Amino acid sequence: SLQESIQPTPDGCNPFPEIPFQGMFSQAAIRSCGKPRVLHWKFARANKQFNDGHSEVLGKHSGGEATQMHHIFPRSVFFEIAAFVENIIALTPTQHLTLAHPCNNTSKVDLDFQYSCLLAKNETIRKNIMLSYGTPGFYSFDKLAFVLDVGFGTDYFQRIPQNDFAAVRSGIDAQFE
């Protein structure tokens, strides 16, 4: 199972605070873990099981293994949501370093590709919650709404009825008009 394949980090932190690890380590260690870089590699391992190692964004350069974990809303600007799996998307190296960050400049984000990432993540989360795709309970609709509200600086998404992914899509579309 996903929980069995994820081991605690050397400092005893839970790399996925959203997934409870019964008896693996203390609640204090789980709460104190704020290490997005550790989360990256743990999410990369989990993606191999959850998404068969493929990119979540289909299309240009999506062939091959998705070894790059990309913060849809940049970690350097949105540290508050950096460790949420709802803000991390699996990409191929080419997608990450040419599409998400043009010319491999990780301080720049291509807004058209960010839009594609948000739509793809919305669909991944919809399939996980509504169709039991991947590990059940891996994603949370409420956390998706929180990530989007923080990322866009709005309160729109928290007011959407539970699991209304069409309204989430409309809200994302409205941010990019």
C-alpha atoms as one frame of an Amber mdcrd trajectory, in Angstrom:
protein
   0.000   0.000   0.000   0.988   3.635  -0.325   1.293   4.097   3.428   3.575
   1.078   3.756   5.853   2.280   0.938   6.480   5.695   2.493   9.061   5.677
   5.225   9.621   8.438   7.772  12.375  10.900   6.964  15.635  10.640   8.981
  14.362  13.256  11.430  11.165  11.258  12.003   8.821  13.573  10.103   5.773
  12.436   8.216   6.472  13.464   4.618   2.725  13.466   3.898   0.929  15.247
   6.749  -2.355  14.552   4.949  -1.910  10.772   5.322  -1.984   9.452   8.880
   0.777   7.025   9.795  -0.625   5.083  12.717   2.120   4.201  15.160   5.038
   5.091  12.870   6.076   8.232  14.723   4.837  10.775  17.184   2.172  13.367
  16.411   4.685  16.059  17.474   7.078  14.905  14.751   4.270  14.883  12.198
   3.176  18.439  13.103   6.725  19.800  13.123   7.663  18.513   9.692   7.763
  21.424   7.257  10.236  20.190   4.693   8.892  20.633   1.132  12.101  19.227
  -0.406  11.635  15.979   1.497   8.002  15.990   0.423   9.158  16.242  -3.187
  10.978  12.977  -3.244   8.387  11.185  -1.192   5.676  12.437  -3.581   7.794
  11.278  -6.532   7.866   7.777  -5.043   4.142   7.890  -4.331   3.416   9.067
  -7.896   4.940   5.867  -9.238   2.187   3.949  -7.464  -0.581   6.532  -7.785
  -0.118   7.527 -11.432   2.138   4.718 -12.709   4.967   7.264 -12.849   3.351
   9.241 -15.682   2.905  12.981 -16.010  -0.385  14.403 -14.809  -0.350  16.915
 -17.694  -0.948  15.120 -20.966   0.219  16.560 -24.252   3.500  18.101 -25.293
   6.517  16.303 -23.762   4.328  14.086 -21.535   5.970  10.855 -22.694   8.388
   9.177 -20.339   8.613   8.978 -16.585   7.406  11.909 -14.488  10.323  12.326
 -12.120   9.892  16.056 -11.510   7.543  17.317  -8.812   6.438  20.865  -9.602
   4.776  23.359  -7.291   1.898  24.781  -9.300   1.958  27.879  -7.102   5.692
  28.480  -6.542   7.116  27.381  -3.215   9.191  30.566  -2.924   6.077  32.763
  -3.045   3.450  30.471  -1.493   5.324  28.670   1.280   2.030  28.301   3.192
   0.813  25.766   0.608   4.177  24.340  -0.477   3.706  21.007   1.322   0.148
  20.346   0.128   0.016  17.502  -2.395  -2.847  19.409  -3.997  -0.237  22.012
  -5.044   2.308  19.520  -6.380   2.034  17.981  -9.823   4.093  15.225 -11.425
   5.803  16.272 -14.659   8.409  14.863 -16.983  11.786  16.615 -16.811  11.176
  18.231 -20.211   7.764  19.546 -19.147   9.210  20.934 -15.945  12.310  22.607
 -17.336  10.943  23.874 -20.646   7.197  24.343 -20.218   6.640  25.079 -16.517
   9.858  27.095 -16.212  10.771  28.485 -19.651  14.459  28.087 -20.570  15.050
  26.213 -17.295  14.631  29.453 -15.322  12.936  28.213 -12.155  12.261  31.774
 -11.010   9.811  32.158 -13.919   6.478  30.400 -14.346   4.727  30.066 -17.692
   1.131  31.089 -16.961  -0.322  29.083 -19.862   1.326  25.941 -18.532   0.316
  26.818 -14.969  -3.280  26.892 -16.237  -2.775  23.436 -17.809  -1.309  22.149
 -14.544  -4.252  23.453 -12.522  -6.777  21.822 -14.848  -4.853  18.539 -14.796
  -4.543  18.567 -10.990  -8.263  19.323 -10.662  -8.976  16.281 -12.849  -6.548
  14.050 -10.930  -8.193  15.024  -7.642 -11.693  14.588  -9.104 -10.827  11.056
 -10.247  -9.259  10.228  -6.873 -12.279  11.405  -4.895 -15.173  10.549  -7.203
 -13.846   7.424  -8.956 -11.441   6.027  -6.324  -8.552   6.466  -8.755  -5.246
   5.701  -7.076  -5.052   5.515  -3.315  -8.448   6.443  -1.805  -8.276   9.594
   0.283  -4.915  10.678  -1.125  -6.355  14.088  -2.019  -8.819  16.369  -0.272
 -11.354  18.678  -1.921 -11.128  21.098   1.018  -7.336  21.261   0.706  -7.634
  21.817  -3.046  -9.978  24.749  -2.339  -7.549  26.126   0.244  -4.571  25.850
  -2.143  -6.496  27.627  -4.906  -7.752  30.382  -2.607  -4.237  31.050  -1.283
  -2.692  30.831  -4.738  -5.197  33.178  -6.335  -5.747  35.389  -3.284  -9.488
  34.783  -3.177 -12.137  33.094  -1.070 -14.122  31.793  -4.055 -13.049  28.169
  -3.871 -13.829  27.631  -0.178 -17.456  28.592  -0.952 -17.858  25.916  -3.636
 -20.059  22.972  -2.615 -18.122  19.836  -1.687 -16.797  17.921  -4.710 -18.177
  20.373  -7.293 -15.218  20.029  -9.628 -17.050  21.789 -12.481 -17.250  24.913
 -10.302 -13.552  24.557  -9.483 -12.829  24.418 -13.232 -14.965  27.523 -13.786
 -13.104  29.329 -11.015  -9.743  28.419 -12.495 -10.923  29.534 -15.935 -12.071
  32.874 -14.499  -8.615  33.517 -13.015  -7.003  33.178 -16.425  -9.484  35.268
 -18.490
